[in-house]
């Protein structure tokens, strides 16, 4: 195996691990959840919610909200002692942190000295950029017409800096995954050959190729990302059911209750289908 193939394999395996971890805790939007589990891991003992709020410099209300979410994910367990609420990592939580630390563990030089903190932080930032690039790669590659406007890139990635990195680094060799088509305001971003090869290795592409239902949902709702699919599907179906129910109530055309019930049943069925695809979350 060539060095290039080996590097791509290592990059992809780390990207998949990062994707799995991000599916449990959204790194971009749940930094306080990360702060809590990392602090609990570091302290290696139960901490009260007051202690946690003080240590991570956050409000108690925010800490309690994060703990509730972490408990639903089976990452922490709560117990009450003398009227005070204590929290500690669950076994699943310890495994999660161990995997996270494996990704961001200190890198060693040939003399076995640890790289400086800024260097290690840059490694973490690169991983976060990689996750954004992965999401973009899946979205562009699987959503018709398989190209997006360069002007909309920042809105899709929700980060101006990451958008700049994509355009500067991932549209040029040797890290080219995308290509820019057109000129001026009509510029579009599409997958390059290397990007398409990487896409075909993802679970998203495998499900897209084998499932007609998933493929139809992607084409109708214009996104392959499960979280976005679920949101758009439920919004559309809820509006349809609400409109049919309102018309039935006003006109007393009770025959409309039948399509409303069918739409509701279809909504439930599609949600169950998407739930089975939860392993695709990014």
N, C-alpha and C positions, 0 to 999 in steps of 0.2 A: 504493500500500500504506500502511495506517495505521501510526502510530508503534507502536501496541500489537502489530500483526502483525510488524513489523520486529524489535521487542524479543524477541518469542517465538522468531522465526527465529534470531536471534543466540544466544539462550540455548540453544536446542535444538542448534545446531551445536557450541557449546562443550561441551555435555553429552555429545554423541556422541564428540567427541575425547577427553574425559576418560574416557569408558567404554572407548574403544579402548586408551588408555594403561593403565588400571587392569586390563584383561584380560591385559596382559603382566606387570605388577608390581602385586600387590594392595597399594594404598597403605596400607590399614589394618593389614595384617599383615606387610608386608615393608619396614619403614622403613629397615632396615640395607642392603637392596639399593639403595634409592633413594639413601641416603647415599654408597654406594660409587660408583655411576655419576656422581653429581653431583660428587663429589670428583675422580674421574678426568677428568671434563670440564673442571673448573676448573683442574687441574694441567696438562692437555694433554700428558701424557707417561706412559710406563709407570711403575707403582709396584710395589714389592715388597709381598708380603702382610704383612710385618712393618710396613712404613710405613703401609699402609692401616689395620691394627689400631690403631696408635698415633694416627693422624690422626683417625679417626672414633670413637676411644675405645670400642673393642669388643674382645672376645677373638679371638685368632687362629683358634680353632676355629670361632667364629661367622662370621668373615670368610671362611674357606675354604668353609664350607657355603653362604654367600650367593654366592660366586664360582662355585661349582659350578652353582647354579641359574641364575645369570646367563649362564653359558656355554651351558647347554642352550637358553636363549632367544636365543642368538646376539647377546647384547648386549656381551659382552667376549671377549677372546682372551687366552690364557695363553702364556708362553714362559719357558724356564729359562735363566738366564745365571749362569755360575760357581756352579752349585749353588743359586741362589736363584730362587724363583718370582716372576715379574713379570706384572702384569695391565695391560691397556689396553682402552679402548673399541674395539669393532668399528665398522664403518661403520654397521651397523644400530643400534648403541648410540648413536652420535652423532646419528642421525636421531631416535631416541626422545627424547633429552634436549632436542634443538632444539624438538620439538613440545611437550614439557613446559614449557620456558621460554617458549614462545609463549603458553601459557595463563596463566602467572604472571608475565609480564614487567611491569616497573614501569609504573604508570599515570601519565600526565602531566596536569597541570592546564592551564588556558588560558594560563598564563605559562610552560609547558614545564618547570616544576620538578617533580622526582620526589616522589611522595607518600611520607610517612614509612613506615618498615618495618612498624610495627604495622598500618597501614592495608592494606599489601600482604599481610600475613599473614592479615588478616581476609578478604581476597578469596580466598585459597587455602582457608581454612576454609569459606567459602560454597560453593566448588566441591565440597568433600568432602561437605558437607551435600546438595548437589544430586545427587551420585552416589547417596547413600543414599536420597534421595527418589525417584530414578529406579528403583532396585531395588524399592522398596516399591510404586511405581505399577504396575510390571510384574507383581509378585507378586499384588497385590490384584486388578488388572484381569483377569488371565488364570486365576487359580486359583479353581475353584468352592469356596464359594458366592459368590465375589467380594466378600467382606467379612471382616475379621479383628477379633478382640477387641482393644479398646483396651488392656486389661490385658496383652496379649501383645506389644504394640508394642515395648517395650524389648528383649525377648528376640530379636525378629526383627531389629531394627536394631543390636543389640549396643552401644548407646550411649544412656545416659539423657538426655544433653543433646540429641542429635539427635531423640530421641522427643519431648522437650518442644517443640523447634522445630517439628516436624511438627504437633503438636496446637495450638500457639499461632499459627503463621504460615500453614500450608498448609490450614487448615480455615476460613480467613476471607478475605474479599476485601481487596485485589485479587489476592492470590496463592493463591486457593483452588483446590486440586486434589482435596481429599478432603472428605467430609462425615461427621459423626458421627450414627449412627442409634441410637435407644434411649436409655436413661437408666440411671444407677447402674452396677452391675457388669455389666449386660447391654449396655453401649455397644459398638457395632461401627463400624469405620472402612471406608468404601466410597469409590469414585471419584465425584467430582462431575462435572458436565458438562465443565468445562475439563480435568480429569484424563483423562477418556475421550477427548477430542479429542487430547490429547498422546499417549496410549497408542497411538492408531491411526496415529500417525506413526512409531512405532518398528519396527525390524526384527522384534522379538519378535511383534508383532501380525500382521505380514505372514506370517510363517512359521506362526503359530498358525491363521490363516485359510485357508492353502493346504495345510497338511500334516496329514493324518488321523493319521499315526503320532505326530507331535509332540503333537497335540491329545490323543490317547489317553494318552500318557505323562504329560502334565500332569494329566489328570483322575485317573489311577491313583495317581501319586506326589505329587500335591498341591503341585507347584511348577513354574514355567516356567523357572527358572534352571538353566542347563546343568550347572554344577558340582554343584548339589544333586540334580538329576535323575540324574547319573552315579553319585553316591555311593549314593543310595537304590536305584537299579536294581541296581547291583552287589552291594549288601548282601543284598537280597532273593533275587536269583538264586543267589548263592553259598551262601546258607543252604539253599535248595531242593535244589541239586545235592549239597551236603554231606549233607543228610538222606537223599536217595535213595541216595547211595553207601554211607552207613552201614547203611541197611536191607538193601541188596544184600549187603554183606559179612557181616552177621549172619544173614540168612535164606537167603542164596544164591538169592534170587529174581532171577536174572540178567536177567529180562525188564524189571526196573526200570532197567537200564542204558540202555535205549532212551530213555525220557523224560528221563533225566539228560543223555544226549548231546544230545537235542533242546533242552533248556533251556540247555545250555552254548552250543550253536550260536546260539540266539536271543539269548543274552547278548552274544556276540561281534558279532552283526549289529546289535543296538541300540546297542552302543558305537561301532561304525563310523558309524552314522547320527548319533549325537550329536557325533562328531568332525567331521562335515561341517558341523555347526551351531556350530562353535567361534567363528565370527565374532560370535555372540550373547553371548559371555562378558561379564559385568560383575563 
